[in-house]
Amino acid sequence: MMKDSKLSAGLIMSALGVVYGDIGTSPLYALKESFHHTHGLAVVEENIFGVLSLIFWSLVLIISLKYHLLILKADNNGEGGILALTALVTKIFKNTSRRLKVLTLLGLFGTALLYGDGIITPAISVLSAVEGLELINPGLHSYIVPITVLILIALFSIQSHGTEKVGKVFGPITLIWFLVMGALGLYNVVDNPHVFMSVNPMYAINFFANNGWTGFVVLGSVFLVVTGGEALYSDLGHFGRHPIDAAWFSCVLPCLMMNYFGQGALLLKNPAAIKNPFYLMAPDWALIPLVCLATIATVIASQALITGVYSITMQAIQLQYLPRMKIDHTSLKEIGQIYVGNMNWALMVSCIAVVIGFGSSTSLAAAYGIAVTMTMLITTILFYFVARHSWNWSNFLALPLCGFFGFVEFCFFGANALKIVNGGWFPLVVGVLVFMVMTTWNKGRKILFVRMMEKVTPISDVLGRLMSQRIHRNPGTAVYMAGQPKFAPSTLTLNLHHYSSLHEIVLIVTVKTDEGPYVEASQRAVVKNMTQGFYKVELTYGFMEVPDVPLALSAIKLRNEKSLDMSDVTYFLGQEHILTKDNGQGMSVWRERLFIYMSRNSQSASRFFNLPPEQVITVGLMIEL
């Protein structure tokens, strides 16, 4: 977790390289797609000014005002993203609240949609840059897709090195990219400085008045300039709010707007340049270096979504919405910087499939946007409840402000919804599939918990048996992982039943996930002595932390204030063998089978809790859903 007080040039540079790649490469295709031939929009001054006005106010209202000045402040102990925002909402309402259930499902669906965005963003970003090769030599067209695939493989292959190292490499390159974009814009604006008049919102209003339905359709392409907003919020935990804000207002926003104005100035001078206004802004001698720089920049652009997907995956695992996966912390200093290998390779395969399937950035642009607009809408809804009930805003402030953002984003959603048949269905299908996986896993875990509770024995009964019967006590310490601290886990009762013996010291360890992302080390463990050598140990972790049970246990004190000899500890884990039960209860059969498949392929509890393999004993448990 990054502390906002740590504001340095290096941190701003790293944030620039990781957070702003997505939104920073939108100039490659956003204005071009706004004048796509299917819209039938003439490349004349009034339309150029209208589109530029829409772009300017979209960046100011959605990114600057909504995300930077408001949403980034809605952090959960430094962590951001729609799932962290959903966790904030759960603190407001009671668990039995119907409103909470609806808002939680909304948050989950918004999270699921981000996975679809995480697939499309790297694909369209890299593909749009490599397409610049056609301007150098039209004969290179057949090489565009293979080159894009190779670049994507290279990008995902370096992710294991960590956000910090990637950011240090990408940051300076991204800075050069933004400065070059700003310089290109300025180079063209000199010829038509009156293009700055488009900041007047009346040009946007007149654009809709003059073009009617066509103007509304164009909104779907204009939205491409703000698609990095949700990724920006998801990456909050990697760098903190202040470095992200500083990078935006000091560099990213000025350079982006200068480039868009430069493209507009070029189109005023040469309407035929609409075939690729970004590259045609450059003089002929600079075209090849610009294509190379743009390709590198689009590789970097993918980083914001990739790291954002890592963050929401870890949150979902800890909140029991996804199966356990191996999570690597890539920084010794900052806990928020992680790498999720399974998700990394799944994203890579999906991105490559999308590039091959769609074949061009124009085709992908039709699929891009609808998932992000829906996620932005859901974020606005959740933010309203946080502002209203957690920040204690009055309805006179919260409702008009969130209502305004909601209206703007609903218009963007409506325009993007028109693209569903042309490719917009793809991120929706991905979102629905991920949503089904998340809800199935969460519901399955709840049902599994109920079934397991039917077989457990209160610890008080076990202690009573120890007092009334002779039970052999073996030297050493046994750790039994338990879902509920009041009940003896099945592994303990089975051990007692079959062998009539227990270790001299028995720890019933329960691991809980807090509503916040991090828990202080001093508050990690609560130990209760239950006599007869039994201890209850409750370990609490935040939803952005990977539990390390041995490390936590090594810090606790038992009787006589002595620490445990960790080399003398045996860990007992239950291995559930889940069977379906065709009785119409619980979940439908296909969801039960999906849950069983995920359970069998999830990371083992031993590895998830970082238990030493040579000290673990696994006991099989047969459970029917």
C-alpha positions in Angstrom: 0.0 0.0 0.0 1.4 3.3 -1.0 1.3 6.2 1.4 0.2 9.5 -0.1 2.8 11.4 1.8 5.5 9.7 -0.3 5.4 12.1 -3.2 8.6 12.1 -5.2 9.7 12.5 -8.8 10.5 8.8 -9.0 7.1 7.8 -7.7 5.3 10.2 -10.1 7.4 8.8 -12.9 6.5 5.2 -12.0 2.8 6.1 -11.8 3.1 7.7 -15.2 4.5 4.5 -16.7 1.9 2.2 -15.2 -1.3 4.1 -14.7 -1.6 6.4 -17.8 -0.5 4.1 -20.6 -4.2 3.3 -21.5 -5.6 6.8 -21.6 -2.3 8.0 -23.1 -2.6 6.0 -26.3 -6.2 7.0 -27.1 -5.1 9.7 -29.5 -3.9 6.9 -31.8 -7.5 6.1 -32.7 -10.1 8.2 -30.8 -10.5 11.1 -33.2 -10.1 8.9 -36.3 -12.9 6.6 -35.1 -15.1 9.6 -34.4 -15.1 10.5 -38.1 -15.3 6.8 -39.3 -17.0 6.5 -42.6 -19.9 4.5 -41.1 -21.0 7.6 -39.2 -21.3 9.7 -42.3 -19.8 12.7 -40.5 -18.3 15.4 -42.8 -14.8 16.5 -41.9 -15.7 20.2 -41.7 -14.8 22.9 -39.2 -18.1 22.8 -37.2 -17.9 19.0 -36.8 -14.2 19.1 -36.0 -14.8 21.8 -33.3 -17.8 19.8 -32.0 -15.9 16.6 -31.6 -12.9 18.4 -30.0 -15.2 20.1 -27.6 -16.7 16.7 -26.6 -13.2 15.3 -26.1 -12.1 18.2 -24.0 -15.1 18.2 -21.7 -15.1 14.4 -21.4 -11.5 14.5 -20.1 -12.3 17.4 -17.7 -15.6 16.1 -16.3 -15.0 12.4 -16.2 -11.3 12.0 -15.6 -10.3 15.3 -13.9 -13.4 16.0 -11.8 -15.0 12.6 -11.2 -12.0 10.3 -10.9 -9.2 12.6 -9.7 -11.1 15.0 -7.5 -13.7 12.6 -6.1 -13.4 8.9 -6.8 -9.7 8.5 -5.9 -10.6 9.9 -2.4 -13.0 6.9 -2.0 -10.2 4.5 -1.1 -10.4 1.6 1.3 -7.3 2.1 3.4 -5.4 3.2 0.4 -6.7 0.5 -2.0 -8.9 1.4 -5.0 -11.0 -0.2 -7.6 -14.7 -1.0 -7.9 -14.4 -4.1 -5.6 -12.7 -1.9 -2.9 -15.6 0.6 -3.4 -18.1 -2.3 -2.9 -16.3 -3.2 0.3 -16.8 0.3 1.5 -20.5 0.0 0.8 -20.7 -3.2 2.9 -19.6 -1.2 5.9 -22.6 1.1 5.5 -25.5 -1.4 5.4 -26.3 -4.4 7.5 -25.6 -7.8 6.1 -29.3 -8.6 5.9 -30.1 -5.5 4.0 -31.7 -6.1 0.6 -30.1 -2.9 -0.7 -26.6 -4.2 0.2 -27.3 -7.5 -1.7 -28.2 -5.5 -4.8 -25.3 -3.1 -4.5 -22.9 -6.0 -3.9 -24.1 -7.8 -7.1 -23.7 -4.5 -9.0 -20.2 -4.1 -7.7 -19.4 -7.7 -8.7 -20.8 -7.3 -12.2 -18.8 -4.1 -12.6 -15.7 -6.0 -11.5 -16.4 -8.8 -13.9 -16.7 -6.3 -16.8 -13.2 -5.0 -16.1 -11.8 -8.4 -17.1 -13.4 -7.9 -20.5 -11.8 -4.5 -20.7 -8.5 -6.0 -19.6 -8.5 -8.3 -22.6 -9.4 -5.6 -25.2 -7.2 -2.8 -24.0 -3.8 -4.5 -24.7 -5.1 -5.8 -28.0 -6.5 -2.5 -29.5 -3.6 -0.4 -28.1 -0.8 -2.5 -29.6 -2.7 -3.2 -32.8 -3.4 0.5 -33.5 0.3 1.3 -33.1 1.6 -1.5 -35.3 -0.9 -0.5 -38.0 1.3 2.6 -38.6 3.5 0.3 -40.5 1.0 0.5 -43.4 1.7 4.2 -43.8 5.4 3.4 -44.2 4.9 0.5 -46.6 1.4 -0.8 -47.6 2.9 -4.2 -48.3 3.5 -4.7 -44.6 -0.2 -5.1 -43.9 -0.1 -8.9 -43.7 2.6 -8.6 -40.9 0.6 -6.5 -38.6 -1.2 -9.2 -36.7 1.8 -11.5 -36.3 3.9 -8.6 -35.0 1.2 -7.6 -32.6 1.0 -11.2 -31.2 4.8 -11.3 -30.7 4.7 -7.9 -28.8 1.9 -9.1 -26.6 3.8 -12.3 -25.7 6.8 -10.2 -24.8 4.7 -7.8 -22.7 3.1 -10.6 -20.6 6.4 -12.4 -20.2 8.0 -9.5 -18.2 5.1 -9.1 -15.8 6.6 -11.4 -13.1 9.4 -8.8 -12.6 6.9 -6.6 -10.8 5.1 -3.3 -11.0 7.9 -1.4 -9.4 10.6 -2.5 -11.9 8.2 -2.3 -14.9 7.2 1.2 -13.8 10.8 2.4 -13.5 11.5 1.2 -17.1 8.2 2.4 -18.5 8.0 5.7 -16.7 10.7 7.6 -18.6 9.5 6.1 -22.0 5.9 7.2 -21.2 7.2 10.7 -20.3 8.9 10.9 -23.7 5.7 9.7 -25.3 3.6 12.4 -23.8 6.1 15.1 -24.5 6.3 14.0 -28.2 2.5 13.9 -28.4 2.3 17.4 -27.0 5.1 18.6 -29.4 3.3 17.1 -32.4 0.1 18.8 -31.4 1.9 22.2 -30.9 3.6 21.8 -34.3 0.2 21.6 -36.0 -1.7 24.0 -33.8 0.7 26.8 -34.9 -0.9 26.8 -38.3 -4.5 26.9 -36.9 -4.4 28.4 -33.4 -8.1 29.2 -33.5 -8.7 25.4 -32.9 -8.5 26.3 -29.2 -11.9 27.9 -29.6 -13.4 24.4 -29.4 -13.1 24.5 -25.6 -16.3 26.5 -25.6 -19.0 23.9 -24.7 -21.4 25.6 -27.1 -19.6 23.8 -30.0 -20.5 20.4 -28.4 -24.1 21.5 -27.9 -24.3 22.7 -31.5 -22.7 19.5 -32.7 -25.7 17.5 -31.3 -28.2 20.1 -32.6 -26.8 20.0 -36.1 -26.1 16.2 -36.4 -29.0 14.7 -34.4 -28.8 10.9 -34.2 -25.4 10.9 -35.9 -24.0 13.1 -33.2 -25.3 10.7 -30.6 -23.7 7.7 -32.3 -20.3 9.5 -32.5 -20.4 9.6 -28.6 -19.4 5.9 -28.7 -16.1 6.9 -30.4 -15.5 10.0 -28.3 -15.8 7.8 -25.2 -12.5 6.1 -26.3 -10.6 9.1 -24.8 -11.6 8.3 -21.2 -11.5 4.5 -21.2 -8.5 4.5 -18.8 -10.5 5.9 -15.9 -11.5 2.7 -14.2 -8.0 1.2 -14.6 -6.6 4.4 -13.0 -8.8 3.8 -10.0 -7.9 0.1 -9.8 -4.2 1.0 -9.7 -4.6 3.4 -6.7 -3.1 0.9 -4.3 0.1 0.6 -6.3 1.1 4.3 -6.1 -1.4 6.3 -3.9 -3.6 9.3 -4.9 -1.1 12.2 -4.9 1.5 10.8 -7.4 -1.4 9.8 -9.7 -2.9 13.3 -9.4 0.4 15.0 -9.9 1.2 13.0 -13.1 -2.2 13.8 -14.6 -2.4 17.5 -14.0 1.3 18.3 -14.6 1.9 16.2 -17.7 -0.8 13.8 -19.0 -3.8 16.2 -19.4 -1.9 19.1 -21.0 -0.1 16.8 -23.5 -3.2 14.8 -24.4 -5.3 18.0 -25.1 -2.5 19.6 -27.1 -2.3 16.4 -29.3 -6.1 16.3 -29.8 -6.1 20.0 -30.7 -3.2 19.4 -33.1 -5.1 16.6 -34.8 -8.0 19.0 -35.2 -5.8 21.7 -36.6 -4.4 19.2 -39.1 -7.9 18.2 -40.2 -8.9 21.9 -40.7 -5.9 22.2 -43.0 -6.2 18.8 -44.7 -9.5 16.9 -44.2 -8.1 13.9 -46.1 -5.7 13.3 -43.2 -8.7 11.7 -41.3 -7.4 8.3 -42.5 -4.8 8.5 -39.7 -4.5 12.0 -38.3 -2.2 11.0 -35.4 0.6 9.7 -37.7 0.0 12.3 -40.4 0.7 15.1 -37.9 4.4 14.2 -38.0 6.7 15.3 -40.8 7.7 12.5 -43.2 11.2 12.0 -41.7 9.7 11.4 -38.2 7.2 8.8 -39.3 9.3 5.7 -38.7 10.6 6.8 -35.2 7.0 7.8 -34.3 5.7 4.3 -35.2 8.4 2.7 -33.1 7.7 5.0 -30.1 3.9 4.5 -30.5 4.4 0.7 -30.5 6.4 0.9 -27.3 3.9 3.3 -25.8 1.0 1.0 -26.5 2.8 -1.9 -24.9 3.1 0.3 -21.8 -0.6 1.2 -22.3 -1.6 -2.3 -21.5 0.1 -2.1 -18.1 -2.6 -0.1 -16.4 -5.2 -2.7 -17.1 -2.9 -5.7 -16.4 -1.9 -4.4 -12.9 -5.6 -3.4 -12.3 -6.7 -7.0 -13.1 -4.1 -8.3 -10.6 -5.5 -6.0 -7.9 -9.1 -6.9 -8.3 -8.2 -10.6 -8.6 -6.5 -10.6 -5.3 -9.4 -8.7 -3.7 -11.9 -11.2 -5.2 -9.9 -14.2 -3.8 -9.7 -12.8 -0.3 -13.4 -11.8 -0.3 -14.2 -15.4 -1.5 -15.5 -14.5 -5.0 -12.7 -16.4 -6.8 -10.8 -19.6 -6.1 -7.4 -19.4 -4.4 -4.5 -18.6 -6.8 -0.8 -18.2 -6.4 0.0 -14.5 -5.7 3.5 -13.2 -5.7 4.5 -10.0 -3.9 7.0 -8.3 -6.2 8.2 -5.5 -3.9 9.8 -5.8 -0.4 8.7 -2.3 0.4 5.1 -1.9 -1.0 2.6 -4.7 -0.2 0.2 -3.5 -3.0 2.5 -4.5 -5.8 1.7 -8.1 -6.8 1.8 -10.6 -9.7 -0.9 -13.2 -10.3 0.6 -15.8 -12.7 -2.6 -17.7 -13.6 -4.4 -14.5 -14.5 -1.4 -13.1 -16.4 -1.3 -16.1 -18.8 -5.1 -16.3 -19.2 -5.0 -12.6 -20.2 -2.2 -13.2 -22.7 -4.0 -16.0 -24.4 -7.3 -14.0 -24.5 -5.6 -10.9 -25.9 -3.9 -12.9 -28.7 -7.2 -14.6 -29.6 -8.9 -11.2 -29.8 -6.2 -9.8 -32.0 -6.4 -12.7 -34.4 -10.2 -12.8 -34.3 -10.9 -9.1 -34.9 -7.8 -8.4 -37.0 -7.8 -4.5 -36.9 -8.1 -1.7 -34.4 -11.2 -0.4 -36.2 -13.0 -3.7 -35.7 -11.8 -3.8 -32.1 -13.0 -0.2 -31.5 -16.6 -1.5 -32.0 -16.1 -3.9 -29.1 -14.3 -1.4 -27.0 -16.2 0.9 -24.6 -19.5 -0.7 -23.6 -18.0 -2.7 -20.7 -16.1 0.4 -19.4 -19.2 2.6 -19.6 -21.2 0.1 -17.6 -18.5 -0.1 -14.9 -18.3 3.7 -14.7 -22.0 3.9 -14.2 -21.9 1.3 -11.4 -19.0 3.1 -9.8 -21.0 6.3 -9.8 -24.0 4.5 -8.1 -21.7 3.0 -5.4 -19.9 6.3 -4.9 -23.3 8.0 -4.2 -23.9 5.7 -1.2 -20.4 6.2 0.1 -20.6 10.0 -0.2 -24.1 10.0 1.3 -23.7 7.6 4.2 -20.0 7.4 4.8 -18.9 11.0 4.0 -22.2 12.4 5.3 -22.9 14.5 2.2 -26.3 15.9 2.0 -28.7 14.8 -0.8 -28.6 18.4 -2.1 -24.9 17.8 -3.0 -24.6 14.1 -3.6 -27.7 13.5 -5.7 -27.2 16.3 -8.3 -23.5 15.6 -8.6 -23.8 11.8 -9.0 -26.9 12.3 -11.1 -25.0 14.5 -13.5 -22.1 12.0 -13.9 -24.7 9.2 -14.2 -26.5 11.1 -17.0 -23.3 11.7 -19.0 -22.2 8.1 -18.6 -25.6 6.8 -19.5 -25.4 8.8 -22.7 -22.0 7.2 -23.4 -23.5 3.8 -22.6 -26.4 4.3 -25.0 -24.0 5.3 -27.8 -21.8 2.3 -27.1 -24.7 -0.1 -26.9 -25.3 0.5 -30.6 -22.0 -1.4 -31.2 -23.1 -4.6 -29.5 -23.9 -6.4 -32.7 -20.6 -5.3 -34.3 -18.3 -6.6 -31.5 -19.6 -5.0 -28.3 -21.0 -8.4 -27.4 -17.5 -9.7 -26.6 -16.7 -7.8 -23.4 -20.3 -8.4 -22.2 -20.0 -12.1 -22.7 -16.7 -12.1 -20.8 -18.3 -10.0 -18.1 -21.3 -12.3 -17.7 -19.0 -15.4 -17.7 -16.8 -14.0 -15.0 -19.8 -12.8 -13.0 -21.2 -16.4 -13.1 -17.9 -17.7 -11.9 -17.7 -15.2 -9.0 -21.2 -15.7 -7.8 -21.0 -19.5 -8.2 -17.8 -19.7 -6.2 -19.2 -17.4 -3.4 -22.5 -19.3 -3.2 -20.7 -22.7 -3.3 -18.4 -21.7 -0.5 -21.4 -20.7 1.6 -23.2 -24.0 1.0 -20.0 -25.9 1.6 -19.6 -24.1 4.9 -23.1 -25.0 6.0 -22.5 -28.7 5.0 -19.3 -28.8 7.0 -20.9 -27.1 10.0 -23.3 -30.1 10.1 -20.4 -32.4 10.9 -18.4 -30.3 13.4 -18.3 -30.7 17.2 -18.2 -27.8 19.7 -14.8 -27.4 21.2 -16.4 -27.6 24.7 -17.4 -31.2 24.0 -13.8 -32.1 23.0 -12.5 -30.5 26.1 -15.0 -32.4 28.2 -13.9 -35.7 26.7 -10.3 -34.9 27.5 -11.2 -34.4 31.1 -13.3 -37.6 31.4 -11.2 -40.0 29.3 -7.6 -40.9 29.1 -6.3 -39.4 25.9 -2.6 -39.9 25.0 -0.9 -36.5 24.4 2.0 -36.5 22.0 4.9 -34.1 22.4 4.9 -31.1 20.1 2.3 -28.7 18.7 -0.6 -29.3 16.3 -2.2 -26.6 14.3 -5.8 -27.3 13.1 -7.1 -24.9 10.5 -10.8 -24.1 11.3 -13.5 -22.1 9.7 -15.2 -21.3 13.0 -13.3 -20.8 16.2 -16.2 -22.2 18.4 -16.1 -25.6 16.8 -13.5 -28.3 16.6 -12.5 -28.9 12.9 -13.4 -32.3 11.4 -9.7 -33.0 11.1 -9.3 -32.9 14.9 -12.3 -35.0 15.7 -11.3 -37.6 13.1 -7.8 -37.7 14.6 -9.2 -38.1 18.1 -11.7 -40.8 17.0 -9.2 -43.0 15.1 -6.1 -42.6 17.3 -7.4 -41.5 20.7 -4.4 -39.1 20.9 -3.6 -35.5 20.5 -0.6 -33.3 20.6 0.5 -31.7 23.8 -0.3 -28.2 22.5 -3.3 -27.8 20.1 -3.9 -24.6 18.3 -7.4 -24.0 16.6 -6.5 -21.4 14.0 -9.1 -19.4 12.2 -8.1 -17.0 9.4 -10.5 -14.1 8.8 -10.5 -11.5 6.0 -11.2 -7.9 7.2 -13.3 -5.4 5.3 -10.1 -3.2 4.9 -7.2 -4.1 2.6 -4.5 -4.3 5.3 -4.3 -5.1 9.0 -1.5 -3.9 11.2 0.9 -6.6 12.4 0.1 -5.8 16.1 -3.5 -6.6 15.4 -2.9 -9.7 13.4 -3.4 -12.4 16.1 -5.8 -12.9 19.0 -4.9 -15.8 21.3 -7.2 -17.4 23.9 -6.2 -20.1 26.4 -8.9 -22.8 26.7 -7.0 -25.1 29.2 -6.0 -28.7 28.5 -3.3 -27.3 26.2 -5.9 -25.9 23.8 -5.7 -22.4 22.3 -7.9 -20.5 20.0 -5.9 -18.3 17.6 -7.7 -15.9 15.3 -5.6 -14.4 12.5 -7.0 -11.4 10.6 -5.8 -10.2 7.2 -6.9 -7.5 4.9 -8.4 -8.4 1.5 -5.2 -7.3 -0.2 -2.9 -9.4 1.9 -1.8 -13.0 1.4 -2.0 -15.0 4.7 1.2 -16.3 6.1 0.2 -18.5 9.0 3.6 -19.7 10.1 4.9 -16.1 10.2 1.9 -15.0 12.3 2.2 -18.0 14.7 5.9 -17.4 15.2 5.0 -14.0 16.8 2.4 -15.2 19.3 3.0 -16.1 23.0 1.5 -19.0 24.8 1.8 -20.1 28.4 4.8 -18.7 30.3 5.2 -16.2 27.5 7.1 -18.6 25.4 7.2 -18.5 21.7 6.4 -21.6 19.6 9.1 -23.8 18.3 8.0 -23.6 14.6 10.1 -26.6 13.6 8.0 -28.8 16.1 4.6 -27.8 14.6 2.4 -30.1 12.6 -0.4 -28.6 10.5 -3.6 -30.6 9.9 -5.7 -29.6 6.9 -9.0 -31.0 5.5 -9.1 -31.8 1.9 -12.7 -31.6 0.7 -13.9 -34.2 -1.8 -17.1 -32.6 -3.1 -19.9 -34.6 -4.6 -23.0 -33.3 -6.3 -26.4 -34.0 -4.9 -29.4 -34.1 -7.3 -32.0 -33.1 -4.8 -32.9 -29.6 -6.1 -31.3 -27.9 -3.1 -28.4 -25.5 -3.1 -27.3 -24.7 -6.7 -28.3 -26.0 -10.1 -26.3 -29.1 -11.2 -24.2 -27.2 -13.8 -23.2 -24.6 -11.1 -22.4 -27.4 -8.7 -20.1 -29.0 -11.3 -18.5 -25.7 -12.1 -17.9 -25.2 -8.4 -16.3 -28.6 -8.0 -14.1 -28.0 -11.0 -12.9 -24.7 -9.6 -12.3 -26.3 -6.1 -10.2 -29.1 -7.6 -8.1 -26.6 -9.6 -7.7 -23.9 -6.9 -4.4 -23.5 -5.1 -4.1 -25.8 -2.1 -4.8 -24.4 1.3 -1.2 -25.4 2.3 0.3 -23.2 -0.3 -2.2 -20.4 0.1 -1.4 -20.2 3.9 2.3 -20.6 3.2 2.6 -23.8 5.3 5.8 -25.8 5.1 4.9 -28.9 3.0 7.0 -31.3 5.1 5.0 -30.4 8.2 1.5 -30.7 6.7 -0.9 -33.7 7.2 -4.0 -33.7 4.9 -7.2 -35.5 6.0 -9.8 -36.3 3.3 -13.4 -35.2 3.9 -16.3 -36.3 1.8 -19.0 -33.6 1.4 -22.2 -33.5 -0.6 -23.4 -30.1 -1.8 
